[in-house]
Amino acid sequence: MSLAPTPGQTVGPFFSFAMVRDGCADLVSPAHPDAIVLHGQVYDGAGEPVPDALVELTRGGDDGWGRAATDDEGRYAFTTLSPVGSFFAITVFARGLLDRLFTRAYLPDAADDPFLGELAEDRQSTLVARADERGYAFDIRLQGDDETVFLAFPRD
Amino acid sequence: MGRRAGGTPYLRRVTNLLSSSDAAVSAQSEVDAEIAAAAASAVVGEPQPRLDYPPYRSSLLRHPTKDLQPANPEGIELWSPVFGEQDLDPVEADLTVQHSGEPLGERMKVTGRVLDGDGRPVRHQLVEVWQANAGGRYRHEKDQHPAPIDPNFSGVGRCLTDGEGRYAFTTIKPGPYPWRNHRNAWRPAHIHFSLFGTDLTQRLVTQMYFPGDPLFSLDPIYQSILDPNARERLVAAYDHDVTEAEWCTGYRWDIVLTGSQRTPLEEDT
């Protein structure tokens, strides 16, 4: 039996009072000895930060999922452990974005992953986090020349 | 990160459109014409909203312009967060009892099932809802609609589906509200829903509407789903068997996620 899917709709502007709870961006305690920070900014097609986006992060395993709203500068941050596998799975929602987008944040040492090799060379870097003093930085660009690669799964 | 606005022809066109729409100067008739033009371009088998949908002004700079990259889900993408009874309070499923008094408005129950694309119930999984109050006002600091806040209504609910995939909330019917997409723009009354499946690829955030809303044809968010049958799947049905005598009206709305990408477990069949 195959059923027609319920369509998506935008998360709208007023979601944080419902969707964002204290600590939901901390997959593990910041005091955890292996805790790292994955952070970044979300930008629109004019290069402006998106202050009303919702980013969900999956690393897998126990304590495997979290959620963060962007701030006025479009910034988000998670405290997490390294992903189970070579990438974090990321889902993006925003006012103005009519359905969710899926992407992946590969760690720098996974930059030779076969999936990245399938992409045009000038777009591969949009899926690779860069190491910095806080942990890893991963910016999300919804539109434009340096647009993040977003994914379509077979049964989407 | 500097501004790149004004660079490409697309950005110039969008900037012009947005500079006029920021002041909400587009008339409903202009938006209606854009909605009609988009509808005329619909192709068969387009069940999801079109991300590039100019009548919804905020989508102009927030949709990808490059094709989505086909990908086979790997590893953690075949996993989903699991929420348990310990994560929720049963009172979260009744939005009318979360304060010292009762909220104003039409008390209603909304219930239905969450299924995957193969018709299997999505069991013991989290359903989140949020909504405006009966006057069309959200309890969000940035909502400036001059309708009263209801001190007895937060508009936030959560529950887990049961073993058959059923969810149920008691709430009040939200009101329509104005927004600044264009002049005299109003959203049809709706409840936001957030759903998880058994793997990440099934993640869904959407909106449930009420039957017969006169604002449907005017609303670019609803109309961004070009297939009429698909967008009607967002409209709940009034169900007199859900309605409770001397207490509340009842609506039924079933939700179908995309198919699970996992090999079904025996317990799923």
Interface residues (C-beta under 8 A of the other chain):
Chain A: M1 S2 L3 A4 P5 T6 P7 G8 Q9 T10 V11 G12 P13 F14 F15 S16 F17 A18 M19 Q41 Y43 D44 G45 A46 G47 E48 P49 V50 E56 T58 R59 G60 G64 W65 P83 V84 G85 S86 F87 F88 A89 T91 F93 A94 R95 G96 L97 L98 D99 R100 L101 F102 F115 E118 L119 R123 L142 Q143 G144 E147 T148 V149 F150 L151 A152 F153 P154 R155 D156
Chain B: M1 G2 R3 R4 A5 Y10 L11 V14 T15 P47 Q48 P49 R50 L51 Y53 Y56 S58 S59 L60 L61 R62 H63 P64 T65 K66 L68 Q69 P70 A71 N72 P73 E74 G75 I76 E77 W79 P81 L115 D116 G117 D118 G119 E128 V129 W130 Y138 R139 H140 E141 K142 D143 S154 G155 V156 H192 S194 L200 T201 R203 L204 V205 T206 Q207 I221 Y222 S224 I225 N229 A230 R231 R233 L234 I255 V256 L257 T258 G259 S260 Q261
